[in-house]
């Protein structure tokens, strides 16, 4: 991370402990804000529907000075908090249009130098009616043929 820039990083496997005061923990994006520059993570709804968001912000620094966190659906704020160290969890539901954005922000509330913050998010998406798999179509068609054959055989027995 360079001084004067907001950043996002991720530890792929295990915890990365670079020189200095911060660490990157697996399972989290590591966010770092700068004075006057927020770090923003966005989700874009692929389809319209009801989405559930659950996540947390967690201090990833041994000497945190404070961060501002917030979540927005469009420009409507869903939550906001300021914390020094520890962690904060959030959760909310949002009825989204296809392409609508949900933003999660991290800003420097204190001296930005010591405020690496982990961010984890789980999104449960809208129920989307699926297209039947080819095997499902095949079973349906075989079922129709079977019903047709049974009806033809029944007609032959009655006559």
TAJO-V514311 format. One record per residue. N is the residue number from 0. PSI is psi as a letter, one per 30 degrees, with the letter a starting at -180 (* if undefined). OMEGA is omega in whole degrees, 0 to 359 (999 if undefined). D_FIRST is the distance of its C-alpha to the first C-alpha in whole Angstrom. Layout:
n={N/N}
psi={PSI/PSI}
omega={OMEGA/OMEGA}
d_first={D_FIRST/D_FIRST}
This chain:
n={0/1/2/3/4/5/6/7/8/9/10/11/12/13/14/15/16/17/18/19/20/21/22/23/24/25/26/27/28/29/30/31/32/33/34/35/36/37/38/39/40/41/42/43/44/45/46/47/48/49/50/51/52/53/54/55/56/57/58/59/60/61/62/63/64/65/66/67/68/69/70/71/72/73/74/75/76/77/78/79/80/81/82/83/84/85/86/87/88/89/90/91/92/93/94/95/96/97/98/99/100/101/102/103/104/105/106/107/108/109/110/111/112/113/114/115/116/117/118/119/120/121/122/123/124/125/126/127/128/129/130/131/132/133/134/135/136/137/138/139/140/141/142/143/144/145/146/147/148/149/150/151/152/153/154/155/156/157/158}
psi={k/k/k/g/k/l/l/k/l/k/k/e/k/a/k/k/i/l/k/a/f/l/l/j/k/k/f/k/k/j/k/j/l/l/j/g/j/l/k/k/k/k/k/k/k/f/l/k/a/k/k/k/k/k/a/l/k/k/k/h/k/f/h/k/f/k/l/k/l/l/k/k/j/c/g/j/k/e/l/k/l/k/l/j/l/b/l/k/l/l/k/l/k/k/j/k/l/k/f/k/k/k/k/k/l/k/l/j/f/b/j/f/e/h/h/k/k/k/k/k/k/k/k/j/l/k/j/k/k/l/k/k/l/e/e/e/e/e/e/e/e/e/e/e/e/e/e/e/e/e/e/e/e/e/e/e/e/e/*}
omega={179/177/178/180/171/182/174/178/179/172/185/179/181/180/177/183/182/176/181/188/185/175/179/182/179/179/180/163/177/182/176/179/175/178/179/180/178/169/185/172/183/171/177/182/179/178/178/176/181/179/175/180/176/181/180/170/182/179/177/181/181/180/184/178/176/178/172/178/178/175/183/166/190/177/180/182/178/177/175/180/171/178/177/180/180/181/177/177/177/175/176/175/178/175/189/170/176/180/180/184/171/185/176/186/174/179/180/177/179/176/187/185/187/185/172/187/176/179/177/183/171/178/174/190/180/173/180/178/183/173/181/177/178/179/178/177/181/179/179/181/176/178/178/177/179/178/179/179/179/179/178/181/179/179/180/180/182/184/999}
d_first={0/4/7/9/7/8/7/9/9/12/14/17/20/19/17/14/13/11/11/11/12/11/12/12/16/18/19/17/14/11/10/8/10/11/14/16/14/14/13/16/17/21/24/26/30/31/35/37/37/36/33/32/28/27/24/22/19/18/16/14/14/16/17/16/17/18/17/19/20/22/24/26/29/29/29/31/29/29/27/25/24/23/22/20/20/22/22/24/25/27/29/31/33/33/36/34/35/34/31/30/27/25/22/20/18/16/16/15/18/18/15/12/10/12/12/10/13/15/17/20/22/26/28/32/33/36/39/40/43/43/45/47/47/49/51/51/53/55/56/57/59/61/62/63/65/66/67/69/71/72/73/75/77/78/80/82/83/84/86}
